Amino acid sequence: MNQLHVMTSVFSYTASLSLFSGLVLLLVDQTVYKVQQKQKEQKYAKIFGWVNLSLAATGYLVFLLLQLL
């Protein structure tokens, strides 16, 4: 395998994990903390969920750009 193929695989894998993690934080953890009335934890779950989704989008864009090379 060449280095570019390995790098695109790593970006794809990392972006997928970040997407899954962000969705879990936004859909599950935030709801659990809301029911338990833990505002501080809910706020951080929301922040880190959106950060993970942003990283996933950036990772997929990098993956697509590397595919063009």
Phi and psi restraints in degrees (range 20) as a CNS / XPLOR table:
assign (resid 1 and name C) (resid 2 and name N)
       (resid 2 and name CA) (resid 2 and name C) 1.0 -85.5 20.0 2
assign (resid 2 and name N) (resid 2 and name CA)
       (resid 2 and name C) (resid 3 and name N) 1.0 166.9 20.0 2
assign (resid 2 and name C) (resid 3 and name N)
       (resid 3 and name CA) (resid 3 and name C) 1.0 -66.5 20.0 2
assign (resid 3 and name N) (resid 3 and name CA)
       (resid 3 and name C) (resid 4 and name N) 1.0 -33.6 20.0 2
assign (resid 3 and name C) (resid 4 and name N)
       (resid 4 and name CA) (resid 4 and name C) 1.0 -66.1 20.0 2
assign (resid 4 and name N) (resid 4 and name CA)
       (resid 4 and name C) (resid 5 and name N) 1.0 -39.6 20.0 2
assign (resid 4 and name C) (resid 5 and name N)
       (resid 5 and name CA) (resid 5 and name C) 1.0 -64.9 20.0 2
assign (resid 5 and name N) (resid 5 and name CA)
       (resid 5 and name C) (resid 6 and name N) 1.0 -40.8 20.0 2
assign (resid 5 and name C) (resid 6 and name N)
       (resid 6 and name CA) (resid 6 and name C) 1.0 -65.0 20.0 2
assign (resid 6 and name N) (resid 6 and name CA)
       (resid 6 and name C) (resid 7 and name N) 1.0 -42.3 20.0 2
assign (resid 6 and name C) (resid 7 and name N)
       (resid 7 and name CA) (resid 7 and name C) 1.0 -65.1 20.0 2
assign (resid 7 and name N) (resid 7 and name CA)
       (resid 7 and name C) (resid 8 and name N) 1.0 -41.0 20.0 2
assign (resid 7 and name C) (resid 8 and name N)
       (resid 8 and name CA) (resid 8 and name C) 1.0 -67.1 20.0 2
assign (resid 8 and name N) (resid 8 and name CA)
       (resid 8 and name C) (resid 9 and name N) 1.0 -34.9 20.0 2
assign (resid 8 and name C) (resid 9 and name N)
       (resid 9 and name CA) (resid 9 and name C) 1.0 -65.3 20.0 2
assign (resid 9 and name N) (resid 9 and name CA)
       (resid 9 and name C) (resid 10 and name N) 1.0 -40.8 20.0 2
assign (resid 9 and name C) (resid 10 and name N)
       (resid 10 and name CA) (resid 10 and name C) 1.0 -65.6 20.0 2
assign (resid 10 and name N) (resid 10 and name CA)
       (resid 10 and name C) (resid 11 and name N) 1.0 -43.5 20.0 2
assign (resid 10 and name C) (resid 11 and name N)
       (resid 11 and name CA) (resid 11 and name C) 1.0 -62.4 20.0 2
assign (resid 11 and name N) (resid 11 and name CA)
       (resid 11 and name C) (resid 12 and name N) 1.0 -41.9 20.0 2
assign (resid 11 and name C) (resid 12 and name N)
       (resid 12 and name CA) (resid 12 and name C) 1.0 -64.2 20.0 2
assign (resid 12 and name N) (resid 12 and name CA)
       (resid 12 and name C) (resid 13 and name N) 1.0 -45.2 20.0 2
assign (resid 12 and name C) (resid 13 and name N)
       (resid 13 and name CA) (resid 13 and name C) 1.0 -63.7 20.0 2
assign (resid 13 and name N) (resid 13 and name CA)
       (resid 13 and name C) (resid 14 and name N) 1.0 -45.4 20.0 2
assign (resid 13 and name C) (resid 14 and name N)
       (resid 14 and name CA) (resid 14 and name C) 1.0 -64.6 20.0 2
assign (resid 14 and name N) (resid 14 and name CA)
       (resid 14 and name C) (resid 15 and name N) 1.0 -41.7 20.0 2
assign (resid 14 and name C) (resid 15 and name N)
       (resid 15 and name CA) (resid 15 and name C) 1.0 -65.3 20.0 2
assign (resid 15 and name N) (resid 15 and name CA)
       (resid 15 and name C) (resid 16 and name N) 1.0 -38.6 20.0 2
assign (resid 15 and name C) (resid 16 and name N)
       (resid 16 and name CA) (resid 16 and name C) 1.0 -64.8 20.0 2
assign (resid 16 and name N) (resid 16 and name CA)
       (resid 16 and name C) (resid 17 and name N) 1.0 -43.6 20.0 2
assign (resid 16 and name C) (resid 17 and name N)
       (resid 17 and name CA) (resid 17 and name C) 1.0 -63.6 20.0 2
assign (resid 17 and name N) (resid 17 and name CA)
       (resid 17 and name C) (resid 18 and name N) 1.0 -40.7 20.0 2
assign (resid 17 and name C) (resid 18 and name N)
       (resid 18 and name CA) (resid 18 and name C) 1.0 -66.1 20.0 2
assign (resid 18 and name N) (resid 18 and name CA)
       (resid 18 and name C) (resid 19 and name N) 1.0 -39.6 20.0 2
assign (resid 18 and name C) (resid 19 and name N)
       (resid 19 and name CA) (resid 19 and name C) 1.0 -63.0 20.0 2
assign (resid 19 and name N) (resid 19 and name CA)
       (resid 19 and name C) (resid 20 and name N) 1.0 -48.4 20.0 2
assign (resid 19 and name C) (resid 20 and name N)
       (resid 20 and name CA) (resid 20 and name C) 1.0 -61.5 20.0 2
assign (resid 20 and name N) (resid 20 and name CA)
       (resid 20 and name C) (resid 21 and name N) 1.0 -45.1 20.0 2
assign (resid 20 and name C) (resid 21 and name N)
       (resid 21 and name CA) (resid 21 and name C) 1.0 -62.9 20.0 2
assign (resid 21 and name N) (resid 21 and name CA)
       (resid 21 and name C) (resid 22 and name N) 1.0 -42.8 20.0 2
assign (resid 21 and name C) (resid 22 and name N)
       (resid 22 and name CA) (resid 22 and name C) 1.0 -64.2 20.0 2
assign (resid 22 and name N) (resid 22 and name CA)
       (resid 22 and name C) (resid 23 and name N) 1.0 -40.8 20.0 2
assign (resid 22 and name C) (resid 23 and name N)
       (resid 23 and name CA) (resid 23 and name C) 1.0 -66.4 20.0 2
assign (resid 23 and name N) (resid 23 and name CA)
       (resid 23 and name C) (resid 24 and name N) 1.0 -39.6 20.0 2
assign (resid 23 and name C) (resid 24 and name N)
       (resid 24 and name CA) (resid 24 and name C) 1.0 -64.0 20.0 2
assign (resid 24 and name N) (resid 24 and name CA)
       (resid 24 and name C) (resid 25 and name N) 1.0 -43.2 20.0 2
assign (resid 24 and name C) (resid 25 and name N)
       (resid 25 and name CA) (resid 25 and name C) 1.0 -62.2 20.0 2
assign (resid 25 and name N) (resid 25 and name CA)
       (resid 25 and name C) (resid 26 and name N) 1.0 -42.5 20.0 2
assign (resid 25 and name C) (resid 26 and name N)
       (resid 26 and name CA) (resid 26 and name C) 1.0 -76.3 20.0 2
assign (resid 26 and name N) (resid 26 and name CA)
       (resid 26 and name C) (resid 27 and name N) 1.0 -39.0 20.0 2
assign (resid 26 and name C) (resid 27 and name N)
       (resid 27 and name CA) (resid 27 and name C) 1.0 -91.4 20.0 2
assign (resid 27 and name N) (resid 27 and name CA)
       (resid 27 and name C) (resid 28 and name N) 1.0 -34.2 20.0 2
assign (resid 27 and name C) (resid 28 and name N)
       (resid 28 and name CA) (resid 28 and name C) 1.0 -103.3 20.0 2
assign (resid 28 and name N) (resid 28 and name CA)
       (resid 28 and name C) (resid 29 and name N) 1.0 -60.9 20.0 2
assign (resid 28 and name C) (resid 29 and name N)
       (resid 29 and name CA) (resid 29 and name C) 1.0 -61.0 20.0 2
assign (resid 29 and name N) (resid 29 and name CA)
       (resid 29 and name C) (resid 30 and name N) 1.0 -44.2 20.0 2
assign (resid 29 and name C) (resid 30 and name N)
       (resid 30 and name CA) (resid 30 and name C) 1.0 -61.5 20.0 2
assign (resid 30 and name N) (resid 30 and name CA)
       (resid 30 and name C) (resid 31 and name N) 1.0 -39.7 20.0 2
assign (resid 30 and name C) (resid 31 and name N)
       (resid 31 and name CA) (resid 31 and name C) 1.0 -67.6 20.0 2
assign (resid 31 and name N) (resid 31 and name CA)
       (resid 31 and name C) (resid 32 and name N) 1.0 -41.5 20.0 2
assign (resid 31 and name C) (resid 32 and name N)
       (resid 32 and name CA) (resid 32 and name C) 1.0 -61.5 20.0 2
assign (resid 32 and name N) (resid 32 and name CA)
       (resid 32 and name C) (resid 33 and name N) 1.0 -45.5 20.0 2
assign (resid 32 and name C) (resid 33 and name N)
       (resid 33 and name CA) (resid 33 and name C) 1.0 -67.3 20.0 2
assign (resid 33 and name N) (resid 33 and name CA)
       (resid 33 and name C) (resid 34 and name N) 1.0 -32.1 20.0 2
assign (resid 33 and name C) (resid 34 and name N)
       (resid 34 and name CA) (resid 34 and name C) 1.0 -66.9 20.0 2
assign (resid 34 and name N) (resid 34 and name CA)
       (resid 34 and name C) (resid 35 and name N) 1.0 -43.1 20.0 2
assign (resid 34 and name C) (resid 35 and name N)
       (resid 35 and name CA) (resid 35 and name C) 1.0 -64.8 20.0 2
assign (resid 35 and name N) (resid 35 and name CA)
       (resid 35 and name C) (resid 36 and name N) 1.0 -39.1 20.0 2
assign (resid 35 and name C) (resid 36 and name N)
       (resid 36 and name CA) (resid 36 and name C) 1.0 -80.9 20.0 2
assign (resid 36 and name N) (resid 36 and name CA)
       (resid 36 and name C) (resid 37 and name N) 1.0 0.2 20.0 2
assign (resid 36 and name C) (resid 37 and name N)
       (resid 37 and name CA) (resid 37 and name C) 1.0 56.1 20.0 2
assign (resid 37 and name N) (resid 37 and name CA)
       (resid 37 and name C) (resid 38 and name N) 1.0 47.0 20.0 2
assign (resid 37 and name C) (resid 38 and name N)
       (resid 38 and name CA) (resid 38 and name C) 1.0 -108.4 20.0 2
assign (resid 38 and name N) (resid 38 and name CA)
       (resid 38 and name C) (resid 39 and name N) 1.0 88.2 20.0 2
assign (resid 38 and name C) (resid 39 and name N)
       (resid 39 and name CA) (resid 39 and name C) 1.0 -64.7 20.0 2
assign (resid 39 and name N) (resid 39 and name CA)
       (resid 39 and name C) (resid 40 and name N) 1.0 -40.4 20.0 2
assign (resid 39 and name C) (resid 40 and name N)
       (resid 40 and name CA) (resid 40 and name C) 1.0 -63.5 20.0 2
assign (resid 40 and name N) (resid 40 and name CA)
       (resid 40 and name C) (resid 41 and name N) 1.0 -46.7 20.0 2
assign (resid 40 and name C) (resid 41 and name N)
       (resid 41 and name CA) (resid 41 and name C) 1.0 -66.3 20.0 2
assign (resid 41 and name N) (resid 41 and name CA)
       (resid 41 and name C) (resid 42 and name N) 1.0 -36.9 20.0 2
assign (resid 41 and name C) (resid 42 and name N)
       (resid 42 and name CA) (resid 42 and name C) 1.0 -63.6 20.0 2
assign (resid 42 and name N) (resid 42 and name CA)
       (resid 42 and name C) (resid 43 and name N) 1.0 -41.9 20.0 2
assign (resid 42 and name C) (resid 43 and name N)
       (resid 43 and name CA) (resid 43 and name C) 1.0 -62.1 20.0 2
assign (resid 43 and name N) (resid 43 and name CA)
       (resid 43 and name C) (resid 44 and name N) 1.0 -45.2 20.0 2
assign (resid 43 and name C) (resid 44 and name N)
       (resid 44 and name CA) (resid 44 and name C) 1.0 -69.7 20.0 2
assign (resid 44 and name N) (resid 44 and name CA)
       (resid 44 and name C) (resid 45 and name N) 1.0 -34.1 20.0 2
assign (resid 44 and name C) (resid 45 and name N)
       (resid 45 and name CA) (resid 45 and name C) 1.0 -63.5 20.0 2
assign (resid 45 and name N) (resid 45 and name CA)
       (resid 45 and name C) (resid 46 and name N) 1.0 -39.9 20.0 2
assign (resid 45 and name C) (resid 46 and name N)
       (resid 46 and name CA) (resid 46 and name C) 1.0 -66.4 20.0 2
assign (resid 46 and name N) (resid 46 and name CA)
       (resid 46 and name C) (resid 47 and name N) 1.0 -45.0 20.0 2
assign (resid 46 and name C) (resid 47 and name N)
       (resid 47 and name CA) (resid 47 and name C) 1.0 -62.3 20.0 2
assign (resid 47 and name N) (resid 47 and name CA)
       (resid 47 and name C) (resid 48 and name N) 1.0 -50.7 20.0 2
assign (resid 47 and name C) (resid 48 and name N)
       (resid 48 and name CA) (resid 48 and name C) 1.0 -70.0 20.0 2
assign (resid 48 and name N) (resid 48 and name CA)
       (resid 48 and name C) (resid 49 and name N) 1.0 -28.4 20.0 2
assign (resid 48 and name C) (resid 49 and name N)
       (resid 49 and name CA) (resid 49 and name C) 1.0 -63.4 20.0 2
assign (resid 49 and name N) (resid 49 and name CA)
       (resid 49 and name C) (resid 50 and name N) 1.0 -46.1 20.0 2
assign (resid 49 and name C) (resid 50 and name N)
       (resid 50 and name CA) (resid 50 and name C) 1.0 -69.3 20.0 2
assign (resid 50 and name N) (resid 50 and name CA)
       (resid 50 and name C) (resid 51 and name N) 1.0 -34.0 20.0 2
assign (resid 50 and name C) (resid 51 and name N)
       (resid 51 and name CA) (resid 51 and name C) 1.0 -62.8 20.0 2
assign (resid 51 and name N) (resid 51 and name CA)
       (resid 51 and name C) (resid 52 and name N) 1.0 -44.3 20.0 2
assign (resid 51 and name C) (resid 52 and name N)
       (resid 52 and name CA) (resid 52 and name C) 1.0 -64.5 20.0 2
assign (resid 52 and name N) (resid 52 and name CA)
       (resid 52 and name C) (resid 53 and name N) 1.0 -40.0 20.0 2
assign (resid 52 and name C) (resid 53 and name N)
       (resid 53 and name CA) (resid 53 and name C) 1.0 -65.8 20.0 2
assign (resid 53 and name N) (resid 53 and name CA)
       (resid 53 and name C) (resid 54 and name N) 1.0 -36.7 20.0 2
assign (resid 53 and name C) (resid 54 and name N)
       (resid 54 and name CA) (resid 54 and name C) 1.0 -65.5 20.0 2
assign (resid 54 and name N) (resid 54 and name CA)
       (resid 54 and name C) (resid 55 and name N) 1.0 -41.7 20.0 2
assign (resid 54 and name C) (resid 55 and name N)
       (resid 55 and name CA) (resid 55 and name C) 1.0 -64.6 20.0 2
assign (resid 55 and name N) (resid 55 and name CA)
       (resid 55 and name C) (resid 56 and name N) 1.0 -37.2 20.0 2
assign (resid 55 and name C) (resid 56 and name N)
       (resid 56 and name CA) (resid 56 and name C) 1.0 -64.6 20.0 2
assign (resid 56 and name N) (resid 56 and name CA)
       (resid 56 and name C) (resid 57 and name N) 1.0 -44.2 20.0 2
assign (resid 56 and name C) (resid 57 and name N)
       (resid 57 and name CA) (resid 57 and name C) 1.0 -62.9 20.0 2
assign (resid 57 and name N) (resid 57 and name CA)
       (resid 57 and name C) (resid 58 and name N) 1.0 -42.7 20.0 2
assign (resid 57 and name C) (resid 58 and name N)
       (resid 58 and name CA) (resid 58 and name C) 1.0 -63.6 20.0 2
assign (resid 58 and name N) (resid 58 and name CA)
       (resid 58 and name C) (resid 59 and name N) 1.0 -41.6 20.0 2
assign (resid 58 and name C) (resid 59 and name N)
       (resid 59 and name CA) (resid 59 and name C) 1.0 -62.6 20.0 2
assign (resid 59 and name N) (resid 59 and name CA)
       (resid 59 and name C) (resid 60 and name N) 1.0 -41.6 20.0 2
assign (resid 59 and name C) (resid 60 and name N)
       (resid 60 and name CA) (resid 60 and name C) 1.0 -67.7 20.0 2
assign (resid 60 and name N) (resid 60 and name CA)
       (resid 60 and name C) (resid 61 and name N) 1.0 -35.8 20.0 2
assign (resid 60 and name C) (resid 61 and name N)
       (resid 61 and name CA) (resid 61 and name C) 1.0 -64.9 20.0 2
assign (resid 61 and name N) (resid 61 and name CA)
       (resid 61 and name C) (resid 62 and name N) 1.0 -42.3 20.0 2
assign (resid 61 and name C) (resid 62 and name N)
       (resid 62 and name CA) (resid 62 and name C) 1.0 -63.2 20.0 2
assign (resid 62 and name N) (resid 62 and name CA)
       (resid 62 and name C) (resid 63 and name N) 1.0 -41.9 20.0 2
assign (resid 62 and name C) (resid 63 and name N)
       (resid 63 and name CA) (resid 63 and name C) 1.0 -58.6 20.0 2
assign (resid 63 and name N) (resid 63 and name CA)
       (resid 63 and name C) (resid 64 and name N) 1.0 -45.3 20.0 2
assign (resid 63 and name C) (resid 64 and name N)
       (resid 64 and name CA) (resid 64 and name C) 1.0 -66.4 20.0 2
assign (resid 64 and name N) (resid 64 and name CA)
       (resid 64 and name C) (resid 65 and name N) 1.0 -39.9 20.0 2
assign (resid 64 and name C) (resid 65 and name N)
       (resid 65 and name CA) (resid 65 and name C) 1.0 -64.9 20.0 2
assign (resid 65 and name N) (resid 65 and name CA)
       (resid 65 and name C) (resid 66 and name N) 1.0 -38.3 20.0 2
assign (resid 65 and name C) (resid 66 and name N)
       (resid 66 and name CA) (resid 66 and name C) 1.0 -69.6 20.0 2
assign (resid 66 and name N) (resid 66 and name CA)
       (resid 66 and name C) (resid 67 and name N) 1.0 -28.3 20.0 2
assign (resid 66 and name C) (resid 67 and name N)
       (resid 67 and name CA) (resid 67 and name C) 1.0 -67.9 20.0 2
assign (resid 67 and name N) (resid 67 and name CA)
       (resid 67 and name C) (resid 68 and name N) 1.0 -28.7 20.0 2
assign (resid 67 and name C) (resid 68 and name N)
       (resid 68 and name CA) (resid 68 and name C) 1.0 -73.8 20.0 2
assign (resid 68 and name N) (resid 68 and name CA)
       (resid 68 and name C) (resid 69 and name N) 1.0 -21.3 20.0 2
